[in-house]
Amino acid sequence: MSRYDNQLRKDLAFLNLILDSSFGNIFVTDGRGNILYANEPVAQDLGLPKEVLVTKSVYDLVDERIISYKPASITVIETGQKYMQSVELPNGTNLVLSAEPLFDEAGNIRYIIVFSQNRTIINRFMQVLQQENQVIRQALSHVQESMQDGGTLVAEAPATKACLSAAYKAAQLDSTIMLYGESGSGKEVFAQFIHRNSRRSQKLFLPVNCAAIPHELMESEFFGYDKGAFTGSSREGKLGLFELADEGTLFLDEIGELDLSMQSKLLRVLEAGEVKRVGGTRIRKVNVRIVGATNRDLASMVNKGSFREDLFYRINVIPITIPALRERKQDTAVLANCFLERLNKKYSANKQFTQSALEVFQKYPWPGNVRELRNVVERIFAVVPEDIITGRQIEKVLGTDSQQRAPQAREGEEMGAAMPEGTLYEATERFQREYILQMLRSCGGSVQRAARQMGIGRSGLYKKMEKLGLKGS
């Protein structure tokens, strides 16, 4: 025997070893149904040695009642097409088979390869896939609301910069962080910033509004439940928020709204890193980074007995207070322009704030903080038809115009204001042209300085000048 023949035999023996150890049954016949190969799992399922199987055909298996069903390979011989079937073997094993023909150059069936797998194993895989899909669906449902508006993090004011610096340093650790601040001050945006700059940035950031979850559903939402845990529960059960956020960050907004019972259960998770689903017995380990947020005074709540002292010390490891918008006025104009630019992009518009408009934004106290500013910008975008939005128009939307009506009237008299002529569009164009020319003169002809004073980008000003026939002036 030649050296080549010896190597071939070794290779074939190794190939047989691989196929016998494969995950599933492999069965090969020729175009007439004669069995050419069967791996060890097939031999075990049929109760015949491999050496015996390769002396038979699939028709013999039926005639000798080794199997009680019409083999998929016979159907392939009859139809010339791929065929799938589900069968039950004499030993009670349920199999799912897939038989596929291989053709020669003349178009005749040369081989038929049959793959099969135990239905129990397939069902187990399906359960795993369903669970993974459930994780994705639940995660998306919780994240979708927070992603609709998107977060805008601006740090022009010294107070904001100091807060951002503290958040960045805290992000590098795995410690629990508590964000304090008035409603609408941007606590979730800071929480997202912390997650993006942490070691968990590639994992899930899951925001949860504790005040939005009914008290009777809190335990099942946070810890999940097993199938049949209670009437009306999903047949597959449900993953809890802690399992969904495993290895990632769980942002608990309005954490001060949790009742004492839920506070006790939350403390257990934080201390032991373990959860147990409602109706279940299995303890599951979780590794979740907690970022809490509240607009309430938790220390005062502890004194009154409405918040657990041990939980307070457990979550208040790194406290960060986010300043209200009125305390960081330098951020206001930048935020307003950011919100307006986002609306411009969404609706293919080109609206811009004048410098006087941005000054009005900075003077307003914003009791609703960044959330109120964003909503006001959207309202202005909807109700003001002109592309150039003035301070007077913003005052009208904010309801502060009546307080300054007399000074505005004097301003109009000093400018020699008169009833404009022509259509609204023509009057608007005249105003824009004159406004830009005056701004350019006051800035010594510098487009960059004028654009900065007007609160718009240089390219945006060039486009507006070209539209108004002022290019190169």
VOVEXVEX-16038 format. One line per 4 residues: number of its first residue (from 1); their letters; for each residue x, z, y of N, C-alpha, C. Coordinates in steps of 0.05 Angstrom, whole numbers. Example, Ala and Ser with C-alpha at 12.3 -4.5 7.8 and 13.67 -1.06 7.14 Angstrom:
BEGIN
1) as) 264,156,-114,246,156,-90,264,156,-66 | 257,142,-45,273,143,-21,258,157,1;
end
This chain:
BEGIN
1) msry) 17,0,-24,0,0,0,18,0,25 | 11,-17,44,28,-20,68,24,3,87 | 44,5,104,43,27,125,18,23,142 | 11,-2,148,-13,-8,164,-38,2,150;
5) dnql) -40,-3,123,-64,6,108,-66,37,108 | -43,50,106,-43,80,106,-54,90,133 | -45,78,154,-54,86,181,-84,81,184 | -93,58,174,-122,52,176,-139,72,161;
9) rkdl) -129,80,137,-144,100,121,-145,127,136 | -123,134,149,-123,159,164,-142,157,188 | -142,135,201,-160,131,224,-189,133,216 | -196,120,193,-224,120,183,-232,148,175;
13) afln) -213,162,162,-219,190,154,-225,207,178 | -208,203,199,-212,219,224,-238,212,237 | -245,186,237,-271,177,249,-294,189,234 | -292,190,207,-314,203,191,-316,232,198;
17) lild) -294,246,202,-294,274,209,-309,278,236 | -303,260,255,-316,262,281,-346,258,278 | -354,237,263,-383,231,261,-398,253,245 | -384,265,225,-397,286,210,-401,311,227;
21) ssfg) -384,314,248,-386,337,266,-402,331,291 | -414,307,292,-428,299,317,-454,315,320 | -464,315,345,-488,330,351,-513,313,346 | -521,311,321,-544,295,313,-538,278,288;
25) nifv) -558,264,279,-556,247,255,-550,219,262 | -531,206,246,-524,178,250,-527,164,223 | -540,141,224,-548,128,199,-546,98,205 | -531,83,188,-526,54,193,-534,38,168;
29) tdgr) -549,16,173,-556,-3,151,-548,-31,160 | -548,-49,140,-544,-77,148,-571,-89,154 | -572,-116,159,-596,-129,167,-618,-130,146 | -611,-123,121,-630,-123,99,-638,-95,91;
33) gnil) -628,-75,105,-636,-47,100,-618,-32,81 | -596,-45,72,-577,-30,55,-561,-10,71 | -560,15,60,-547,36,75,-516,33,74 | -504,31,97,-475,27,99,-461,53,106;
37) yane) -474,71,121,-462,96,129,-483,116,135 | -478,141,129,-494,164,137,-476,188,140 | -479,202,163,-461,225,167,-472,249,153 | -457,270,153,-463,294,137,-491,306,144;
41) pvaq) -498,308,170,-524,319,176,-547,303,164 | -545,276,162,-565,260,149,-567,267,119 | -544,269,106,-543,276,77,-557,303,72 | -551,322,90,-563,349,86,-594,348,90;
45) dlgl) -603,333,110,-632,331,115,-646,317,92 | -634,297,80,-647,282,58,-641,294,31 | -623,312,29,-617,326,4,-602,309,-16 | -586,290,-7,-570,272,-24,-541,271,-13;
49) pkev) -521,270,-31,-494,267,-22,-490,240,-7 | -471,239,11,-466,214,25,-458,191,6 | -443,199,-15,-434,179,-34,-457,165,-49 | -479,181,-52,-503,170,-66,-519,153,-46;
53) lvtk) -521,163,-21,-537,149,-1,-527,120,3 | -501,116,4,-491,89,10,-494,70,-13 | -505,79,-36,-511,61,-58,-540,52,-57 | -555,61,-38,-584,55,-36,-591,39,-11;
57) svyd) -616,31,-10,-627,18,14,-649,36,25 | -658,30,49,-680,46,60,-706,42,44 | -708,19,31,-732,14,14,-731,32,-10 | -706,37,-21,-704,55,-44,-713,83,-36;
61) lvde) -706,92,-12,-714,118,-3,-744,122,-4 | -759,100,3,-788,102,2,-798,100,-27 | -787,81,-42,-796,78,-70,-791,103,-86 | -768,116,-82,-762,140,-97,-773,165,-85;
65) riis) -789,162,-64,-803,184,-51,-784,205,-41 | -760,196,-33,-741,214,-20,-752,220,8 | -765,200,20,-779,204,45,-808,195,42 | -826,206,58,-855,200,55,-865,184,79;
69) ykpa) -847,171,94,-856,156,118,-842,129,118 | -852,111,133,-839,85,136,-815,87,155 | -790,82,145,-767,86,162,-767,68,186 | -755,78,208,-754,63,233,-738,37,229;
73) sitv) -718,37,211,-701,14,206,-717,-9,194 | -737,-3,177,-754,-24,166,-771,-37,188 | -781,-21,206,-796,-32,229,-779,-50,246 | -753,-42,250,-735,-59,265,-730,-86,250;
77) ietg) -727,-85,224,-723,-109,208,-747,-128,212 | -771,-116,212,-796,-132,214,-800,-143,242 | -793,-128,263,-799,-136,290,-775,-147,305 | -751,-140,297,-727,-148,311,-723,-133,338;
81) qkym) -738,-111,341,-736,-96,366,-730,-66,361 | -720,-54,382,-714,-25,381,-739,-10,375 | -737,12,360,-761,27,353,-754,57,352 | -774,73,362,-771,102,362,-794,114,346;
85) qsve) -789,136,332,-811,149,317,-805,179,314 | -826,194,309,-823,222,303,-832,227,274 | -816,240,258,-822,243,229,-818,272,221 | -830,279,198,-826,305,186,-814,301,158;
89) lpng) -791,314,153,-777,312,128,-789,331,107 | -784,326,81,-795,344,60,-788,373,64 | -765,379,76,-757,407,80,-771,419,105 | -789,404,118,-803,414,141,-790,409,167;
93) tnlv) -767,397,168,-753,391,193,-766,368,208 | -771,372,233,-782,351,250,-760,336,264 | -759,309,262,-739,293,274,-751,273,293 | -736,266,314,-742,244,332,-720,223,328;
97) lsae) -728,198,319,-709,178,312,-710,155,332 | -687,142,336,-685,118,352,-668,98,336 | -680,75,329,-667,54,313,-663,30,331 | -638,20,331,-632,-3,349,-616,-24,333;
101) plfd) -625,-50,336,-612,-71,321,-587,-82,336 | -567,-91,321,-544,-105,332,-544,-133,320 | -542,-154,336,-545,-181,327,-518,-195,325 | -517,-215,307,-494,-232,305,-496,-256,324;
105) eagn) -477,-274,323,-477,-296,342,-501,-315,338 | -511,-316,313,-534,-333,307,-561,-320,314 | -560,-295,323,-585,-282,331,-598,-267,308 | -584,-264,285,-595,-249,263,-586,-220,264;
109) iryi) -602,-202,254,-595,-173,254,-572,-169,234 | -550,-159,245,-527,-153,228,-526,-124,220 | -531,-106,240,-532,-77,234,-556,-65,247 | -564,-42,236,-584,-26,249,-573,3,251;
113) ivfs) -571,13,275,-560,40,279,-583,59,285 | -585,80,270,-607,99,274,-595,126,283 | -603,135,306,-596,162,315,-620,180,313 | -617,204,305,-640,223,304,-630,251,311;
117) qnrt) -650,267,320,-644,294,328,-667,312,322 | -661,337,316,-681,357,309,-699,361,334 | -725,360,330,-744,363,353,-741,390,366 | -735,410,350,-732,437,361,-709,438,381;
121) iinr) -687,424,375,-665,423,394,-672,408,419 | -687,386,415,-696,370,439,-714,387,456 | -733,402,444,-751,419,460,-735,440,475 | -714,450,463,-698,470,476,-684,458,501;
125) fmqv) -674,434,498,-662,420,520,-683,416,543 | -707,408,535,-728,403,555,-734,428,570 | -735,451,556,-740,476,570,-718,483,590 | -693,477,583,-671,482,601,-674,464,626;
129) lqqe) -681,438,621,-684,419,643,-707,427,661 | -729,436,649,-752,445,665,-744,469,682 | -729,487,671,-720,511,686,-702,502,710 | -684,483,704,-667,473,726,-683,459,747;
133) nqvi) -703,443,739,-720,430,759,-736,450,775 | -744,472,761,-759,493,775,-742,506,797 | -716,510,790,-697,522,810,-696,504,834 | -693,477,829,-691,458,851,-717,458,868;
137) rqal) -740,457,854,-766,456,869,-770,481,886 | -764,505,874,-768,530,889,-749,532,912 | -724,524,907,-704,526,928,-712,507,952 | -721,483,945,-729,465,966,-753,475,982;
141) shvq) -772,487,967,-796,497,981,-790,519,1001 | -770,536,993,-762,558,1011,-745,548,1034 | -728,528,1029,-709,518,1049,-722,498,1069 | -742,483,1059,-753,461,1075,-762,469,1103;
145) esmq) -776,492,1105,-786,500,1131,-763,505,1151 | -742,517,1141,-720,524,1159,-705,499,1167 | -707,477,1151,-692,453,1157,-707,434,1175 | -733,439,1179,-749,420,1195,-739,417,1223;
149) dggt) -733,439,1236,-725,439,1264,-694,437,1267 | -680,448,1247,-651,448,1249,-641,469,1268 | -618,480,1263,-608,501,1280,-589,490,1301 | -590,501,1325,-572,493,1347,-557,517,1356;
153) lvae) -531,517,1351,-514,540,1358,-497,533,1382 | -502,545,1405,-487,540,1429,-474,565,1438 | -449,564,1446,-434,588,1455,-418,581,1480 | -432,580,1503,-419,576,1529,-415,603,1543;
157) apat) -435,621,1540,-433,647,1553,-414,665,1539 | -400,683,1554,-381,702,1541,-394,719,1520 | -419,728,1525,-433,745,1506,-438,731,1479 | -444,705,1481,-449,689,1456,-422,684,1442;
161) kacl) -401,679,1457,-375,674,1444,-366,699,1429 | -370,722,1441,-362,747,1428,-378,752,1402 | -404,745,1403,-421,748,1380,-413,729,1358 | -406,704,1366,-398,684,1347,-372,691,1334;
165) saay) -353,702,1349,-328,711,1338,-332,732,1317 | -349,752,1323,-355,773,1304,-367,762,1278 | -385,742,1282,-399,730,1259,-379,715,1241 | -360,702,1254,-340,686,1239,-322,705,1222;
169) kaaq) -313,727,1235,-297,746,1220,-312,758,1197 | -337,765,1202,-354,777,1180,-359,758,1158 | -360,732,1164,-365,711,1144,-344,710,1122 | -319,718,1130,-297,716,1111,-298,737,1089;
173) ldst) -314,758,1094,-318,779,1074,-344,775,1059 | -348,791,1038,-373,789,1023,-392,812,1030 | -385,827,1051,-401,850,1059,-429,841,1069 | -448,860,1066,-475,855,1076,-474,856,1107;
177) imly) -489,837,1119,-489,835,1149,-517,839,1159 | -520,854,1180,-547,857,1193,-545,845,1221 | -564,826,1226,-566,813,1252,-589,826,1267 | -583,836,1291,-604,848,1308,-608,829,1332;
181) gesg) -633,828,1341,-638,811,1364,-668,807,1368 | -676,800,1392,-704,795,1398,-714,771,1382 | -740,770,1380,-753,748,1366,-746,722,1380 | -737,702,1364,-731,676,1376,-703,673,1387;
185) sgke) -686,693,1383,-659,693,1395,-639,677,1379 | -647,667,1355,-630,650,1339,-616,665,1316 | -628,685,1305,-616,700,1283,-611,683,1258 | -630,666,1252,-626,649,1229,-603,629,1233;
189) vfaq) -601,619,1257,-579,600,1263,-552,614,1259 | -550,639,1267,-525,654,1263,-521,659,1233 | -542,664,1219,-540,669,1190,-530,644,1176 | -540,620,1185,-530,595,1173,-500,591,1180;
193) fihr) -492,599,1204,-464,597,1212,-447,614,1194 | -456,638,1188,-441,657,1171,-439,644,1143 | -460,633,1133,-459,621,1106,-440,597,1105 | -441,580,1126,-424,556,1126,-394,563,1127;
197) nsrr) -388,587,1138,-360,594,1141,-351,615,1121 | -368,619,1100,-361,638,1079,-351,624,1054 | -342,639,1035,-332,627,1010,-355,616,993 | -380,622,1001,-403,613,986,-416,588,999;
201) sqkl) -401,575,1017,-413,553,1032,-423,530,1015 | -412,526,991,-420,505,974,-445,512,957 | -453,537,959,-477,546,944,-501,547,963 | -523,557,952,-549,556,967,-551,577,989;
205) flpv) -560,568,1012,-569,587,1033,-599,588,1032 | -610,611,1026,-639,614,1021,-651,633,1042 | -665,622,1062,-678,639,1082,-706,649,1073 | -711,674,1077,-737,686,1069,-748,703,1092;
209) ncaa) -772,697,1100,-786,714,1121,-801,735,1106 | -791,760,1107,-803,782,1092,-831,788,1102 | -836,783,1128,-863,789,1140,-884,769,1130 | -875,746,1120,-894,725,1112,-903,727,1083;
213) iphe) -890,746,1068,-897,749,1040,-917,772,1037 | -941,767,1025,-960,789,1022,-948,812,1005 | -954,836,1012,-942,859,998,-947,858,968 | -970,849,959,-976,849,931,-960,828,916;
217) lmes) -948,809,930,-933,788,917,-903,791,920 | -895,811,935,-866,814,942,-849,816,917 | -857,833,898,-840,838,875,-836,812,859 | -858,798,854,-856,773,839,-841,752,854;
221) effg) -842,751,880,-827,732,896,-797,738,895 | -790,763,898,-762,770,899,-749,770,872 | -764,779,851,-752,782,825,-762,763,804 | -783,747,810,-794,728,791,-812,742,771;
225) ydkg) -822,726,752,-838,737,731,-836,720,706 | -840,732,683,-840,718,658,-868,706,653 | -870,686,635,-895,673,630,-916,693,619 | -940,691,630,-962,709,622,-960,736,633;
229) aftg) -943,740,654,-940,767,666,-965,778,678 | -982,760,689,-1007,769,701,-1026,745,703 | -1051,750,707,-1071,729,709,-1065,710,732 | -1065,684,726,-1060,665,747,-1030,657,749;
233) ssre) -1013,670,733,-984,664,735,-979,638,721 | -956,625,729,-949,600,717,-942,603,688 | -949,583,671,-944,585,643,-914,586,636 | -898,574,654,-869,574,649,-855,598,661;
237) gklg) -870,615,675,-857,637,689,-845,627,716 | -831,643,730,-821,635,756,-795,651,762 | -776,636,773,-751,649,781,-755,663,808 | -743,686,811,-745,701,836,-724,691,856;
241) lfel) -727,701,881,-709,692,902,-680,700,896 | -675,723,884,-648,731,878,-635,713,857 | -650,705,837,-639,686,817,-634,659,830 | -652,650,847,-649,624,860,-624,624,878;
245) adeg) -618,646,891,-596,647,909,-570,657,896 | -570,659,870,-546,669,855,-521,653,863 | -500,668,870,-474,657,879,-475,647,908 | -499,648,920,-502,638,948,-509,661,967;
249) tlfl) -524,654,988,-531,673,1009,-561,675,1011 | -571,700,1011,-600,705,1015,-604,717,1043 | -618,702,1060,-623,712,1087,-650,725,1088 | -651,751,1092,-676,766,1093,-684,771,1122;
253) deig) -699,753,1133,-708,756,1161,-731,776,1162 | -732,791,1184,-753,812,1188,-753,832,1165 | -729,841,1157,-726,859,1135,-740,886,1140 | -744,893,1165,-758,918,1172,-787,918,1164;
257) eldl) -798,895,1156,-826,894,1148,-831,900,1119 | -809,905,1103,-812,912,1075,-824,940,1072 | -842,943,1054,-853,970,1050,-833,987,1034 | -838,1013,1033,-819,1032,1020,-815,1026,991;
261) smqs) -836,1017,977,-833,1011,948,-813,988,944 | -817,967,961,-799,944,959,-771,950,968 | -769,968,988,-742,977,997,-727,990,974 | -741,1006,958,-728,1019,935,-718,999,915;
265) kllr) -734,978,909,-726,958,890,-703,941,900 | -703,936,926,-682,920,938,-655,936,937 | -657,962,942,-633,979,940,-621,978,913 | -637,977,892,-628,976,864,-612,950,859;
269) vlea) -622,928,870,-609,902,866,-582,902,880 | -581,913,905,-557,913,921,-535,930,908 | -544,952,896,-524,971,884,-515,962,856 | -533,952,840,-526,945,812,-522,915,808;
273) gevk) -532,898,826,-530,869,822,-546,860,798 | -569,873,793,-586,867,770,-615,863,779 | -629,845,766,-657,841,770,-672,840,744 | -697,848,744,-714,845,721,-740,833,730;
277) rvgg) -748,811,717,-772,798,725,-797,814,719 | -818,810,734,-844,823,729,-854,814,701 | -861,834,685,-871,827,658,-849,822,638 | -824,824,646,-801,818,628,-786,843,621;
281) trir) -768,841,602,-752,864,593,-722,858,597 | -715,833,600,-687,825,602,-675,832,629 | -652,844,630,-638,849,655,-619,826,661 | -622,815,685,-605,791,693,-586,799,715;
285) kvnv) -561,792,712,-541,797,732,-542,776,754 | -540,784,779,-540,765,801,-518,773,820 | -507,752,833,-485,756,853,-494,743,879 | -506,758,896,-518,746,920,-507,760,945;
289) rivg) -500,744,965,-492,755,991,-517,759,1009 | -521,783,1019,-545,789,1035,-538,788,1065 | -553,773,1080,-553,774,1109,-581,782,1118 | -584,805,1129,-610,814,1139,-613,809,1169;
293) atnr) -638,810,1178,-643,806,1207,-669,821,1214 | -669,831,1238,-694,844,1248,-694,846,1278 | -717,848,1290,-720,853,1318,-729,881,1324 | -728,898,1302,-737,926,1305,-712,944,1304;
297) dlas) -716,969,1313,-695,989,1313,-696,1004,1286 | -680,995,1267,-680,1007,1240,-672,1036,1240 | -654,1044,1257,-645,1072,1258,-669,1090,1267 | -685,1080,1286,-709,1095,1294,-729,1096,1271;
301) mvnk) -732,1074,1256,-750,1074,1233,-742,1094,1212 | -715,1097,1208,-705,1116,1189,-713,1144,1197 | -711,1151,1223,-718,1177,1233,-748,1182,1229 | -764,1161,1231,-793,1164,1228,-802,1163,1199;
305) gsfr) -784,1156,1181,-790,1156,1152,-802,1130,1143 | -802,1109,1159,-814,1084,1150,-793,1064,1140 | -767,1073,1140,-746,1056,1128,-727,1075,1114 | -720,1068,1089,-703,1086,1073,-675,1088,1085;
309) edlf) -666,1113,1087,-639,1118,1099,-617,1106,1081 | -620,1109,1054,-598,1098,1037,-597,1067,1038 | -620,1054,1041,-620,1025,1044,-608,1017,1071 | -615,1032,1091,-604,1026,1118,-574,1026,1118;
313) yrin) -561,1046,1106,-532,1047,1105,-521,1026,1086 | -537,1018,1067,-527,997,1048,-527,969,1061 | -546,964,1078,-548,937,1090,-534,935,1118 | -530,958,1130,-519,959,1157,-489,961,1157;
317) vipi) -476,947,1138,-447,949,1136,-433,936,1160 | -442,912,1167,-431,898,1190,-454,890,1208 | -460,907,1229,-482,900,1247,-473,882,1270 | -488,862,1276,-482,843,1297,-507,840,1314;
321) tipa) -505,845,1340,-528,842,1358,-526,816,1373 | -547,799,1371,-547,773,1384,-561,777,1411 | -547,770,1433,-559,774,1460,-583,756,1465 | -602,766,1481,-625,750,1489,-616,727,1506;
325) lrer) -632,706,1508,-624,683,1523,-620,689,1553 | -636,708,1564,-633,715,1592,-606,729,1597 | -593,738,1576,-566,751,1579,-543,731,1575 | -550,707,1569,-529,686,1566,-539,660,1579;
329) kqdt) -543,662,1605,-554,640,1620,-538,614,1618 | -511,616,1614,-495,592,1612,-503,575,1588 | -515,587,1568,-523,572,1544,-548,556,1549 | -564,563,1569,-591,552,1573,-590,522,1577;
333) avla) -574,513,1596,-573,484,1603,-564,468,1579 | -543,478,1565,-532,463,1542,-553,461,1520 | -567,483,1515,-588,483,1495,-610,464,1502 | -619,465,1527,-640,447,1536,-633,418,1532;
337) ncfl) -608,410,1539,-599,383,1535,-597,376,1506 | -589,395,1489,-588,390,1460,-615,384,1449 | -635,401,1457,-662,397,1447,-673,370,1456 | -668,363,1482,-678,338,1493,-665,314,1479;
341) erln) -639,316,1474,-625,294,1460,-636,290,1432 | -642,312,1419,-654,309,1392,-681,295,1393 | -697,301,1413,-723,287,1416,-719,258,1424 | -699,253,1441,-693,225,1448,-686,209,1424;
345) kkys) -670,220,1407,-661,206,1382,-685,202,1363 | -702,222,1361,-724,220,1342,-744,200,1351 | -749,198,1377,-770,180,1387,-759,155,1403 | -733,150,1400,-720,128,1413,-725,127,1443;
349) ankq) -722,150,1456,-727,152,1485,-700,157,1499 | -702,158,1526,-678,163,1542,-684,181,1565 | -697,203,1560,-704,222,1581,-680,240,1587 | -678,248,1613,-656,264,1622,-665,285,1642;
353) ftqs) -651,308,1642,-656,329,1662,-638,325,1686 | -649,329,1710,-633,330,1734,-619,357,1736 | -599,359,1753,-586,385,1757,-605,406,1767 | -624,399,1784,-644,419,1793,-661,428,1770;
357) alev) -666,410,1751,-682,418,1727,-667,439,1711 | -641,434,1707,-625,453,1691,-622,480,1705 | -622,479,1732,-621,505,1747,-647,520,1744 | -670,506,1742,-695,520,1737,-695,533,1710;
361) fqky) -684,519,1690,-681,531,1663,-665,557,1664 | -643,556,1679,-626,580,1680,-638,604,1694 | -656,598,1714,-668,620,1729,-691,633,1714 | -704,618,1696,-727,629,1681,-718,650,1662;
365) pwpg) -734,672,1658,-725,695,1642,-727,690,1611 | -742,671,1602,-745,664,1574,-751,688,1556 | -775,700,1559,-782,722,1542,-783,715,1512 | -788,689,1506,-789,680,1479,-762,669,1469;
369) nvre) -741,672,1485,-714,665,1478,-711,635,1471 | -693,629,1452,-686,601,1446,-711,587,1435 | -727,600,1420,-751,588,1408,-769,578,1430 | -773,595,1451,-790,587,1474,-778,563,1489;
373) lrnv) -752,564,1493,-738,542,1507,-742,516,1491 | -739,516,1465,-742,492,1449,-771,481,1451 | -790,499,1450,-818,491,1452,-825,480,1480 | -813,492,1501,-818,482,1528,-806,454,1532;
377) veri) -782,450,1522,-770,424,1524,-787,403,1509 | -798,410,1487,-815,391,1472,-840,385,1488 | -851,406,1501,-876,402,1517,-870,384,1541 | -847,389,1554,-840,373,1577,-836,343,1568;
381) favv) -823,340,1545,-818,313,1535,-845,298,1530 | -865,314,1522,-891,301,1516,-908,296,1541 | -907,313,1561,-925,311,1584,-914,297,1608 | -887,296,1610,-874,283,1633,-868,254,1626;
385) pedi) -881,235,1639,-877,206,1631,-851,195,1641 | -839,205,1662,-815,194,1673,-791,200,1656 | -770,182,1657,-745,187,1643,-729,209,1657 | -730,210,1683,-715,230,1698,-733,254,1703;
389) itgr) -726,277,1692,-744,300,1693,-732,319,1714 | -748,325,1735,-739,341,1757,-746,371,1754 | -733,387,1771,-739,416,1771,-768,422,1777 | -780,406,1796,-807,411,1804,-826,407,1780;
393) qiek) -820,386,1764,-837,381,1740,-835,403,1720 | -811,414,1717,-807,436,1698,-821,462,1708 | -820,467,1734,-834,490,1745,-864,488,1741 | -874,463,1742,-903,460,1738,-910,466,1709;
397) vlgt) -893,458,1690,-898,463,1662,-896,493,1656 | -876,506,1669,-872,535,1665,-892,552,1680 | -906,540,1699,-925,555,1715,-913,571,1737 | -889,563,1746,-875,578,1767,-875,562,1793;
401) dsqq) -889,539,1794,-888,522,1818,-903,534,1841 | -925,550,1836,-940,561,1858,-924,582,1873 | -904,594,1860,-888,615,1873,-869,602,1893 | -863,576,1889,-843,563,1906,-856,539,1921;
405) rapq) -882,539,1924,-895,516,1936,-887,512,1965 | -886,535,1980,-879,533,2009,-851,522,2013 | -831,533,1999,-804,522,2002,-802,493,1994 | -817,485,1973,-817,457,1965,-829,439,1987;
409) areg) -850,449,2000,-863,433,2021,-844,430,2044 | -829,451,2051,-809,448,2072,-787,429,2065 | -780,430,2040,-759,411,2030,-769,383,2033 | -794,377,2028,-805,351,2030,-806,342,2059;
413) eemg) -813,361,2077,-814,354,2106,-786,347,2116 | -765,363,2107,-738,358,2117,-729,331,2108 | -738,322,2083,-729,296,2073,-746,273,2084 | -766,281,2100,-783,260,2112,-800,247,2091;
417) aamp) -809,263,2071,-825,251,2049,-851,240,2059 | -858,218,2048,-884,204,2055,-896,194,2030 | -922,186,2032,-936,175,2009,-921,150,1999 | -911,150,1974,-897,127,1964,-915,103,1961;
421) egtl) -903,79,1962,-919,55,1959,-914,43,1931 | -932,24,1923,-929,10,1898,-939,26,1874 | -933,15,1850,-942,28,1826,-924,53,1820 | -934,69,1800,-918,92,1792,-891,84,1781;
425) yeat) -890,62,1766,-864,53,1755,-845,45,1778 | -855,31,1798,-839,22,1820,-829,46,1836 | -847,65,1841,-839,89,1856,-818,105,1841 | -822,107,1814,-802,121,1798,-775,108,1799;
429) erfq) -774,82,1797,-749,67,1798,-735,71,1825 | -751,71,1847,-739,75,1874,-727,103,1876 | -741,123,1865,-731,150,1866,-705,152,1849 | -705,141,1825,-681,142,1808,-657,129,1821;
433) reyi) -662,105,1834,-640,91,1846,-628,107,1869 | -646,118,1886,-637,134,1909,-623,159,1900 | -634,172,1880,-623,197,1869,-594,192,1859 | -590,170,1843,-564,164,1832,-544,158,1854;
437) lqml) -553,142,1874,-535,134,1896,-526,159,1912 | -545,177,1917,-538,202,1932,-519,219,1916 | -524,221,1890,-506,237,1873,-478,225,1872 | -476,198,1870,-450,185,1869,-435,190,1895;
441) rscg) -450,188,1918,-437,192,1944,-427,221,1947 | -443,240,1937,-434,268,1939,-411,274,1921 | -407,257,1900,-385,261,1881,-362,242,1886 | -361,230,1910,-340,212,1917,-338,187,1901;
445) gsvq) -361,179,1889,-361,154,1873,-353,159,1844 | -347,183,1836,-339,188,1809,-363,190,1790 | -365,171,1772,-388,170,1753,-387,194,1735 | -363,202,1726,-361,225,1708,-371,250,1721;
449) raar) -363,255,1746,-372,279,1760,-401,278,1765 | -411,255,1773,-440,252,1778,-457,257,1753 | -447,246,1731,-462,250,1706,-463,280,1698 | -440,294,1703,-439,323,1697,-459,338,1715;
453) qmgi) -460,331,1741,-479,344,1760,-508,338,1752 | -513,314,1741,-540,307,1734,-548,318,1707 | -529,328,1692,-535,340,1666,-538,319,1644 | -525,296,1646,-527,275,1626,-499,266,1619;
457) grsg) -497,250,1598,-471,239,1590,-463,215,1608 | -437,210,1609,-427,188,1626,-439,161,1617 | -439,157,1590,-450,131,1580,-480,128,1586 | -494,151,1586,-523,150,1593,-527,143,1622;
461) lykk) -509,152,1640,-511,145,1668,-505,116,1672 | -484,105,1658,-477,77,1661,-501,59,1652 | -515,67,1631,-538,52,1621,-560,52,1642 | -565,76,1654,-586,78,1674,-579,62,1699;
465) mekl) -553,62,1707,-545,46,1730,-548,17,1725 | -541,8,1701,-544,-20,1694,-573,-28,1695 | -591,-11,1684,-619,-17,1684,-631,-19,1712 | -620,-3,1730,-630,-3,1758,-615,-23,1776;
469) glkg) -597,-38,1764,-581,-58,1780,-560,-45,1797 | -550,-22,1789,-529,-8,1805,-502,-10,1792 | -499,-26,1771,-473,-27,1757,-452,-37,1776 | -430,-22,1777,-407,-30,1793,-409,-21,1821;
473) s) -431,-8,1829,-434,1,1857,-421,28,1861;
end
